[in-house]
């Protein structure tokens, strides 16, 4: 807990029973005011475990709606609670919760309004078990995106992110996909809105229980990433307009 800031950790969950407790226990609670878990209609006992752990805010979607749809619910719920800083932390224990204080500090210090935890900075991705095809795809897509979008990000594809509420109130994240490309679309929206994304090095942890999309869905995601980058460039050049780059019509309410 940091004076003057309400900090919320949101966890988009799907079949996270095996890893939720480890993730929750490693969250530095002294820096966090609210923990929110949104369950995407899991088929295991994720919700029951969350209740047992004492997580106060648990939302279970009434059908499997997709990773992007889950995040939409996460962010809107956190905004409605009045959170000033919102950290997305996957409950699959792939990302270390111990980085939360550093990510929060980069925002509370006024240096950035958005922080991504990069698995590529520090050369730890392959050592941490990232499959080689995912590593190559990550590097290739990031290289292409940096050229098209005129940026210098180390990676766009991390699922560990911290946002100032101002950013989420400004961008139209509800216009994004309900699938995995949501992550890339929201990054493009943030950059289009003129924000600089800070990055911090993050150890990588791949293991059987960690969530991961299969090869076919990875290919679909890759094409979605390229299309998002092209949309960004076309709108920057004023050659086209896309809904994802529209600002929200009205502000969110605080709780």
C-alpha positions in Angstrom: 0.0 0.0 0.0 1.4 3.3 -1.1 0.0 6.6 0.3 -2.1 8.4 -2.2 -2.5 5.4 -4.5 -5.0 2.6 -4.5 -3.3 -0.4 -6.1 -5.1 -3.4 -7.6 -3.8 -6.7 -8.9 -6.0 -8.3 -11.4 -5.7 -12.0 -12.3 -7.4 -13.3 -15.5 -7.8 -17.0 -14.6 -8.6 -20.1 -16.5 -8.0 -23.6 -15.0 -5.4 -22.1 -12.6 -6.1 -24.4 -9.6 -2.6 -25.9 -9.8 -0.7 -22.6 -9.6 -3.0 -20.0 -8.1 -1.9 -20.5 -4.5 1.8 -20.1 -5.3 1.1 -17.0 -7.3 -1.2 -15.5 -4.5 1.3 -16.3 -1.7 4.1 -14.5 -3.6 2.2 -11.3 -4.0 3.8 -8.6 -1.8 0.5 -7.8 0.0 2.0 -4.6 1.7 2.0 -3.0 -1.8 -1.5 -4.1 -2.8 -4.9 -2.8 -1.7 -7.2 -5.0 -3.8 -6.8 -8.4 -5.5 -9.3 -9.3 -8.2 -9.7 -12.7 -9.8 -11.8 -13.1 -12.9 -12.4 -16.7 -13.8 -13.2 -17.5 -17.4 -15.5 -20.4 -16.6 -12.8 -22.8 -15.5 -13.4 -26.5 -15.4 -11.3 -27.1 -12.3 -11.6 -25.7 -8.8 -10.0 -22.3 -9.4 -12.9 -20.4 -7.9 -13.2 -22.6 -4.8 -9.5 -22.2 -4.2 -9.7 -18.4 -4.6 -12.4 -18.3 -1.9 -10.3 -20.5 0.4 -7.3 -18.2 -0.1 -9.5 -15.3 1.0 -9.4 -13.4 -2.3 -12.1 -10.7 -1.8 -13.1 -9.9 -5.3 -13.9 -13.0 -7.4 -15.9 -12.8 -10.6 -16.8 -15.9 -12.6 -17.9 -15.4 -16.2 -21.0 -17.4 -17.1 -19.2 -18.9 -20.2 -15.7 -19.3 -21.5 -15.4 -15.8 -23.2 -11.7 -15.6 -24.0 -8.5 -14.1 -22.7 -9.3 -10.6 -24.0 -12.9 -10.6 -22.7 -11.5 -11.7 -19.3 -9.1 -8.7 -19.2 -11.9 -6.3 -20.1 -13.8 -7.5 -17.0 -10.6 -7.2 -14.9 -9.9 -3.7 -15.9 -13.4 -2.3 -15.7 -13.9 -3.9 -12.3 -10.6 -2.4 -11.0 -11.5 1.0 -12.3 -14.9 0.8 -10.7 -13.2 0.0 -7.4 -11.3 3.3 -7.7 -7.8 1.7 -8.4 -5.1 4.2 -9.4 -2.6 1.6 -10.5 -3.7 -1.8 -12.0 -1.3 -4.7 -12.4 -2.2 -7.7 -14.5 -0.6 -10.8 -13.1 -1.4 -14.2 -14.6 -2.2 -16.8 -11.9 -0.3 -19.5 -13.7 3.0 -18.6 -11.8 4.8 -17.9 -15.1 5.6 -14.3 -14.0 7.1 -13.5 -10.6 4.8 -11.4 -8.3 7.9 -10.1 -6.6 8.3 -7.5 -9.4 5.1 -5.7 -8.4 6.9 -3.1 -6.1 9.3 -2.2 -8.9 6.6 -1.9 -11.5 4.4 0.2 -9.2 7.4 2.5 -8.3 8.0 3.3 -12.0 4.5 4.6 -12.1 4.2 6.4 -8.7 7.5 8.1 -9.4 5.9 9.8 -12.4 8.4 8.2 -14.9 5.8 6.1 -16.8 2.1 5.6 -17.0 2.5 2.0 -18.3 5.1 -0.6 -17.4 5.7 -4.0 -19.2 7.7 -6.8 -17.6 9.9 -8.0 -20.5 11.0 -11.6 -20.7 13.5 -10.6 -23.4 15.6 -8.0 -21.5 18.3 -9.8 -19.6 18.6 -12.8 -22.0 16.7 -15.1 -19.7 13.9 -16.3 -22.0 15.4 -19.5 -23.3 17.1 -20.3 -20.0 13.7 -20.0 -18.4 12.2 -22.6 -20.7 10.5 -20.5 -23.4 10.0 -22.8 -26.4 12.4 -22.0 -29.2 9.7 -21.4 -31.7 8.0 -19.0 -29.4 11.2 -17.1 -28.8 11.9 -16.8 -32.5 8.3 -15.7 -33.2 8.5 -13.2 -30.3 11.8 -11.6 -31.6 10.6 -11.6 -35.3 7.2 -10.1 -34.5 8.7 -7.5 -32.2 11.3 -6.5 -34.8 8.6 -6.1 -37.5 6.3 -4.2 -35.1 9.1 -1.8 -34.1 9.7 -0.9 -37.7 6.0 -0.5 -38.6 5.2 1.4 -35.5 8.5 3.3 -35.2 9.1 2.0 -31.6 12.0 0.4 -29.7 10.2 -2.1 -27.5 12.1 -5.3 -26.4 8.8 -7.2 -26.6 5.1 -6.6 -27.1 3.9 -10.0 -26.0 4.4 -10.2 -22.2 1.3 -10.8 -20.1 2.7 -8.9 -17.1 1.8 -5.3 -17.1 1.0 -2.3 -14.9 -1.2 0.6 -15.9 -2.1 4.0 -14.4 -5.9 4.4 -14.4 -5.6 7.4 -16.7 -4.4 5.2 -19.5 -7.2 2.6 -19.2 -9.8 5.5 -19.0 -8.5 7.0 -22.2 -8.1 4.0 -24.5 -11.0 2.1 -25.9 -10.0 -1.4 -24.8 -13.6 -2.7 -25.0 -13.2 -2.4 -28.8 -10.4 -5.0 -28.8 -10.6 -8.7 -29.5 -11.9 -11.2 -26.9 -9.0 -13.4 -27.9 -5.2 -13.4 -27.2 -4.4 -10.5 -29.7 -6.1 -8.2 -27.1 -2.7 -7.8 -25.5 -1.1 -6.5 -28.7 -4.1 -4.3 -29.5 -3.9 -2.6 -26.1 -0.2 -2.0 -26.5 -0.8 -0.3 -29.9 -3.6 1.8 -28.4 -1.3 3.0 -25.6 1.4 4.0 -28.0 -1.1 5.6 -30.4 -2.4 7.7 -27.5 1.1 9.1 -27.0 2.2 7.2 -23.9 5.7 5.8 -23.4 5.8 2.2 -22.2 8.5 1.5 -19.6 10.1 -1.9 -19.5 11.6 -3.9 -16.7 13.5 -7.2 -17.0 11.4 -10.2 -15.9 12.6 -13.8 -15.4 10.8 -16.4 -17.5 9.2 -19.5 -16.1 7.9 -22.2 -18.4 6.7 -25.5 -16.9 3.8 -27.9 -17.6 1.2 -26.1 -15.5 2.0 -22.7 -17.0 -0.6 -21.6 -19.4 0.3 -21.4 -23.1 -1.4 -21.2 -26.4 -0.9 -24.0 -28.9 0.9 -23.6 -32.3 -2.2 -23.0 -34.4 -3.5 -20.3 -32.1 0.0 -18.8 -32.0 0.0 -18.5 -35.8 -3.4 -16.9 -35.6 -2.1 -14.5 -32.9 0.9 -13.7 -35.1 -1.3 -12.6 -38.0 -3.4 -10.6 -35.6 -0.3 -8.8 -34.4 0.8 -7.9 -37.9 -2.7 -6.6 -38.7 -2.8 -4.5 -35.5 0.6 -2.9 -36.4 -0.7 -2.1 -40.0 -3.8 -0.6 -38.5 -1.7 1.6 -36.3 0.5 2.8 -39.2 -2.5 3.4 -41.6 -4.3 5.5 -39.0 -1.1 7.4 -38.2 -0.8 8.2 -41.8 -4.5 9.2 -41.8 -5.2 6.7 -44.6 -7.9 4.8 -42.6 -9.7 4.9 -39.3 -10.1 1.9 -36.9 -12.4 1.7 -33.9 -9.7 0.4 -31.6 -7.9 3.8 -31.8 -11.0 5.8 -30.8 -11.0 7.2 -27.3 -13.7 6.3 -24.8 -17.0 8.2 -25.1 -17.3 8.8 -21.4 -15.1 8.3 -18.3 -15.3 5.4 -15.9 -16.7 5.8 -12.5 -14.7 5.4 -9.3 -16.1 3.2 -6.6 
